[in-house]
Amino acid sequence: MDWHLQIRDLTVSEAASVLSVLVPVVTALAGVSWRITSAVSKFLVLKVKMRVPRHTISLQCDKSVDDLRRLAEFRCLLVRFGTDLYLRDLASDQDREEGRTQLKKIKLAMQHDANDNPQVILKLPVHPTLGTQFKIYAEKKPDARMDDLIAALNKAVEKGCIHGVDASDSLYPRVYFLVTKFATVPTIERVGSRRVINNYIFPE
């Protein structure tokens, strides 16, 4: 009886000694694993950026865009490469990695053509096999009124240039809209009962 108790006490003691050695080792291995995973992820992102060509897209506008520029700054939100439904249901692990959400902001440039007509210039990366999902928005300038901005954008809707004007309910004074020239795709995101729709450029 005493012999069994001695063996039991010794086993518990040995287990404590082993744990005291293993815990730091496991912790160190977990740290190394995280650093390796992070490095691989960054490498894959860099690899994608290096092989995704940036396209210059020119949008012809009329003089009314100059009025809009006085009310807001215009930017493009690069949402992700690929469509939500493809990435969710059909994509390979590699495609899902490359199609991760980015939400990268790209500033739009403005210039005038030979006839002094304004043009909006967008330099957007277009993935060669997944395509690119994006959305353009207007961010109200501090001295402008939101009602004036929405009214000006609705005039562009009447001309058929844009559609889906939607003021953000976030802290940022933004109004999102879709450009008629490009295709649209549904996302898996919802705002209330409405599914979010983004513009999309197909792969070339």
N, C-alpha and C positions, 0 to 999 in steps of 0.2 A: 504493500500500500504506500509506504513511504517512498519506495523506489519510483512508483508511477507519478506521485506528486512531484518528485524531483525532476523527472523527465518533462512534465508539463510546465513547470516553472522555467526550465531551461529553454523549452521551445518558445515560450512567450518572450523571453529575454532575447533569444536569437532573432525572433521576428522583429522586435523593436530595433535591433542593431541593423538588420538588413534594410528596414524601412528608412532608417536615418541615412543610409548610404544611397538608396534608390531614389528618394524624393528629390534631392538636388540634381541627380543624373537625369531623371525624367523631365524636370523643369528646364534643365539646360537643353535637352533634346527638343522639347517643345519650342523653345526660343529659336533654335537653329532651324527647325521645320518651318516656323512662321517666317523667318527671314528668307529662306529659300523660296517659299510660296510667293512672298511679296516680290522678290527679285524676278521670278518667272513671270508673274503677272505684269510687272512693269516692262519686262522685255517684250511680252506679247503685244502690249499696247503700243510700244515704240515700233514694233515690227509692222503693226497694222497702219500706224500713221505714216510710215515710210513708203508703204506700197499703195496707199489710197490717194489717187490724184485729186488735186484741188481744181475745181472747175470755176471759171469766171462766168457768171450768169448776169445778163443785162436785161433789165425790165424797163420797157419804154413807158414813160408817164406823160401826163399833160402838165400844164402850168400850175394846176391846183396842188401838186405835190410840194411846191414851194411854200404854200400856205401851211401845209401839214408840218413842214420842217420847222416852222416858227412855233409850233405847238408841242412838238415831241421829238425825241431822238429815236431812230429806228434801228432795231437789232434783230438778228436771226438767232434762234435757239436751235443748235444742233442736238436733236433729241437722242438719236442713236442710229447706227447702221442696221438696216433690215426693218421688217415690220414686226409688230408685237405678236401677231398670230403665227407667223412663220417661226419665230424664235421660240415660242411656247410649244408648238405642236410638232414641228418637222425638223428643226435645225440640229446640226451636229454639235458636239461639245465645243469644237473650234469656232463655229459660227456664233454660238451663244456667248462665247468669250469676247469675240469681236463685236457682237451686238449689244454689249452692256450699255446701260443708260449713261449718257455723257452730260447732257444739259450744258453744253459749252456755248457761251455767248460770242457771237460774231458781229462786229459792227458793220453796218451797211455804208457804202460810199455813194456819193452823189456827184454826177458830172453832167455836162451838156453836150449834145451832139453838134454836128456842123450847122444844123438849123436852129440851134439854141433850145432844143427840146430836152427837158430833164430826163436823165436815166438813173435808175437805181442799180448799183453794181454790188453783186454778192459773190464772194469767193468762198465756195462751199466744197468740202471734201465729199466726193461721191464714190462710195465703195463699189468696186468693179463686179462683185457678185451678189451683194446684199442690197445695194442701193442705199439711200440716205433719207432718214425721216427728220423733218425740221418744222419749225413754226416761226413766223415773223411777228414781232410785236412793236408797238409804239409805247415808249415810256414818256409820260407827260413831263414837260419842263416845269420848274417850280412856279413860274409866273403865269402859267396857262391854266385854263379851266377844263376839267374833265368833260363837261357837257359840250364844250366847243370842239374838243378833240373827237369825241364820238360822232358829233354831227358832221364833221369834215370827213371822217372815215365812211360814214353812211353815204355821203355823196359819191365816194369812190365805188361803193357797192352798187349804186344806181347806174354807174357807168360800166359795170361789169368787170372791173379790175380785180376786186376782192370780194370775199363773202365770209360769213361766219364771224362777224365782229363780236367780240366777247370781252367785256371788261373784267379784269382779274379782281377777285375778292380778297387778295392778299394785302400785305402792308405796302407793296410797291404799286405806284400809280400806272399800271400797264393795261394796254388793250391789245389782245391777241386777235389775229385774223388770218384767213386763208387766202392764198394767191390763186386766182382762177386759172392761171397759165399751167399750174402743176396739178398732178394727181393728188388725191387725198386717200388716207388710210385710217381705219379705226384703231384705237389703242385699247389696252385692257384697263386703262385708268378711267375713272368716272368722277364727274363733279356733280354731286347730288345724284339725280337719276339719269343725267346725260353722259354719254360716252365721249371722251375726248377724241377729237379728230385732228390729225396733223397733215401737213403737206408731205409729199414723197416724190423723190426723183428715182426712177428705175435705174438699175445697173446697166452699163453700156456693154 
